[in-house]
Amino acid sequence: MNILPKRMKAILTEGIGGYEKLKYCDVDVPKISSDEVLLRVLAAGINNTDINTRIGWYDAKVNLDTGSLARSDLKGGVSQKGLGWNSTTNFPLIQGTDCCGEVVSTGSKSCDYLVGKRVIVRPCVKTSKIDTSQSKWMASDFNGAFAQFVKVPQKDVFVVKSNWTDCELASIPCAYGTAENMLYQSRCDSGMKVLVTGASGNVGYAAIQLAINRGAHVSILTSAGKQELFNKFPLSHIAVSINQTVEAFGERYFDLIVDPVGGGDFPLFTEVIKKDGYIYFVWCNSWSNSKLRFKGPLLERP
C-alpha cells in the first residue's frame, strides 16, 4: 500500500501574465472520488494551451498572435477569469496539459489493477458520451500536471507498455491526439495526397508522421530555415509558402489539407484541394476538429 504525503510541490499560475505569475509552492495532494485515479507525475509537457491560457490569448478582446501578445502590455488588461478552452478557467490554477504518470491510488477497488502502471492521460475529458463535444480540459478547467501528483478520471488514463522515456510519452497526448483525430475523421489512407501546414508545430509534426505511417503522400508548409528538420521524412514536397505549393503541383492536387494554423493563406487552399477533397482545421477543441469539403467554387461543412 502506498503511503502518500498530504502536501506536494506544484507550479501555481496565479493569473494572466508572464513568468512572474508562476509560483512554486506547497499545496494539498488531491483527494480522489470513486471514478478518479491519483497519478504521481513522471513527466509533464509544456503545451501551447498552457502558455495561451497564462498570457490571456483566449480572451475575446485579443486579436494578436501569441508571440505578439506575450511581448505586449495587453496581457495585463485582459480578463483574469473565464478564459481557456471552455471560457471557464479561473485562477489560481495548476497548469500542465500533457502528462505521463504512475497510478498510485484509485477511487474504486475495481480499478486497483492500475496501481503501479505507467499511463498517459487524455487531456480532453468527455463529460458525457465519448462522441459528443461536451468536455472539460485538464489544466484549463481543472488542475493539471505541473505538480508532483494529479487526479484525473479513471476512464481517461491509458496504460503504456513501451520503451519510450517518460518525457517522450508526455509529448504525445495533446499534439498526437489532435493530429490522429484529424486524420481518422478524414479517413486518411494509403495513396492519398496530403498537405500539412505548420509542419514544425507540435500538431503538424505529429500529423506528418501519422499520415506517412498510413501510406499517404505528404507535402508540407513550414517556416523558412526549418526545412532541414524534415530531411528524415519521405516527403513529396517542402515549401515555405502556399504559392510555392501551387507552382509545384498546380490546381486541384490534394485530397486532404490538414491545417492546424489558419490565417491568411486559407483562401489559397481552395486552389490546390481537389473537388470533394477535405480541409481539416483545429478549432478550440483539439479532440473534435472542424472540416470543410470543397465542391467546385464552394466550401461546405459536411
N, C-alpha and C positions, 0 to 999 in steps of 0.2 A: 504494500500500500504506500502510495506517495504521500509524504508529509510536506504539504505546501506552505509557503510563507504567507503571512497575512498582508504584507506590503511588497511592492515591486518598484523597480525603476521604470520610468516612462518619459517619453518626449511629449510634452503637452503643448498644443498650439492654443495660445490664449486669445487670438483674434486675427483680424486681417492685417497683413503687413509683411515685413521682411523676416530675416532670421532672428531679429530681436523678439519676435513673437513666440519663439520656440523656447520652452523651459524644461530643463532636465530636472526631474523631481521624483519624490516618492508618492505613490498613490496606492489605494487598496487593490489587492488582487481581485479580479471579477468573481462574483458568485454566479453559478450557472443554474439554469432551470432544467426541467426534465427533458426538454428537446434540444439541449445545448451540450457542447463539449468545451473543455478548457485546454488550450494549447500552450505549451512552452514554445515561445518564438525562437526558431533556429536561424531564420534569415527573413528580412523584410526588404522588398524592393521599393525604390523611390519612383513613384509613378507621376506622370503629368497631372493626374487628377489631384494628387496631394498638393502639388505646387499651385495649381489653378485655384483650388479651394482656399489656400492660405493667402494668396495675393488678391482674392476677390474677383477673379475673372468671370465667374458665373453671374455676377450682378447684372441686372438688365440694363443699367446705365453705361456699362463698359462696352466700348466699340473698338478697342485696341487689341492687337495681337498680344500674346502672353509676354513676350520679351519686352515689348514697349511698355506694357503695363507695369512689369516688375521694375523698370527703370524710372517710372513716372511718380508723381506725387498723388495720382488719382487713387491709388490703393488705400490711402489714408481716409478718403472720403466716401468709400463705398459702404454698403450696409455691413454691420457686424453680425448679422444673423440672416437666416432664410436663404442661404446660398447652397452650393453643392448640386449634385445631380437632381435631387427632387425638391430643391429650394427649402430644405428642412434642416440644414446644418446649423447647429448652434455651438458656440464656443463657451468654455474651453473644451477641446476635443483631442483625443489621441488619434493621429492620422496613421497611415500605413495601409494602402490598399492591397498590396501584393504580399503574400505570406507563405512561408514554408515552416511547419511546426511539428511538434511531437505531442500527441494526445496524452495528457497527464491525468485527466479526470472526466467522467461522463455523468450526465444528469439522470441516466437510466441504466439499470443493470443490464438491460438487453443490448447495450452498446459497449459493455466492458471489454469486448474483444478488440476495440480500437485502442485501448490504453497501450502506450509504448510504440504505436505505429507512427511512421513519418507520413505527413499528409501535406497537400496543398489545399488552398481554400478558394472556393468560387466567391469572388468579391460582390457580385450582383445577386443578392439573396431574394429569391422569389417569395413573396408574402402570401400567395395563393397557389394556383396551378402553375406548373412549370412553363406552360406555353402562353401565359399572359404577360402583359407589360408591367404589371404591378410588382414593384421591387423596392428594396432599400439597399443602400450601398455601404459596404464596410469602409470605415474611415471617413465617411461623409454623413451618414445617418446614424451610425453607431461607432463606438471606439474601434480602432484598428490595431495594427501590428507593430507600431513603434513603441514597444514595451516588452517586458520580459514574458508576460502572459497575455493572452487574448481569448475571449469567449466568442464562439460562433455557433450557428445552428448545426446540429449533427448532420443533417441532410446535405450540407454544403461543404463537407470535407471529403477528400478523395485520397485514399491510401496510395502511396507511390513506392513501387519496387524498382529502383533504378540506381545506377552507379553515379548519377549526376550529384554534384555537390548541393548543399542547402541553398547557396547563393544562386546557383543555376536554376534550381527549381522555383525559387522565389521570383524569377524573372518571367515566369510563364503565365500566371492566371489572367491578368487583365489584357495584356497585349495579344497573347496567343488565343485566348478565349474570344476576343473581339474578331481577330482575323479568321479563326476557324468558323465562327458563326456566319461571317460574310460569305465565305467560300461554300459552306454547307448549304446555306439558303439559295445561293446562286447555282447550285448543282455543278460546281466547277469540276471538270473531269479531264481525262487524258485527251490530248489533241486540241483543247480549247486555246484560243489566243487571248491572253490576259495582259492587261496593263495595270501596273500597281503604281500609284502616285505616293509621294512622301516616303520613298523607299528606305531612307536611312532612319526614319522614325520607328518606334517600337512596334506599332501595328503593321506598318508597311513591311518592315524587315521580317516579321512573322509571316505575313501573307505570302511573301516571295517563297519562303521555304515550304510552306504548306501547299502552295499551288504547284511548285515543281515536284513535290512528292506525289501529287496526283497525276503527274504526267502532262501538265499544261505547258504551253509555250509562253514564257513570261518575258515581258518587256517592262522597263521601269522608268520613272521620272525621279531624279534625285538632285540634290544641290550641287552646284559647281564645286569641284575639289573633293567630292566624296565618291566619285566613280570607282576608285580603286578598292573600296570596301566590298565590292561585289564581284571581284575577279574570280572568286572561288565558285561562283554560281554559273550554271549553264544558261545564261540569259540570251534572248533573241536580240535585244537592243537596250542600250543605256542612253538616256537623253537627260538634258538639264532643263528642257522646256518642251511644252506640248507641241510647239511649232516644229521642233526637230523631229518629233514622232510623226507628225502629219507629212513632213517631207520624206521621211523614210518609208512609210507604208501607204501613204495616200488615204483616201476616204474609205469608210465602212470596212475596216480591217478587223477590229477586235470584237470578240464575242462577249467579253466581260471587262469592265473597268472597276477596279477596287480603289476607292478614293477616301482615305482617312484624313484628307487635308482640307478640301473645299477651297473657296477663294475664287479669284478672278479667272482662272483657267477653265472653269466648269463649262462655259458655252462652247469651247473648242472640243470638248469631249464628244459632243454630238456629231462632229465631223468624222471622227475615227471609229465610232461604235457602229456595229452592223445593225441593220434593221432587225428588230426583235432581240437585239442584244440588251444586256443589263448593265446599269451603273449602280453600284452599291456604295453608299457613303455612311460614315459614322454620324449619328446624332444622339446626343445626350446619354442614351443607354447603350453601352457598347455590347451588351448581350442581346440587344434587339435592334438591329440596324435598319436603315431605310433603303429602299431600292426604287429605281426608275427604269422603265423599259422604253427604249427608243423605237418609235414606229413612224417611219417616214420623217416628216418635219416636226413631229410632235413627241413630247415626253409625257408618259402617263404613269401613274402609280398603280401597279398591278393589285 
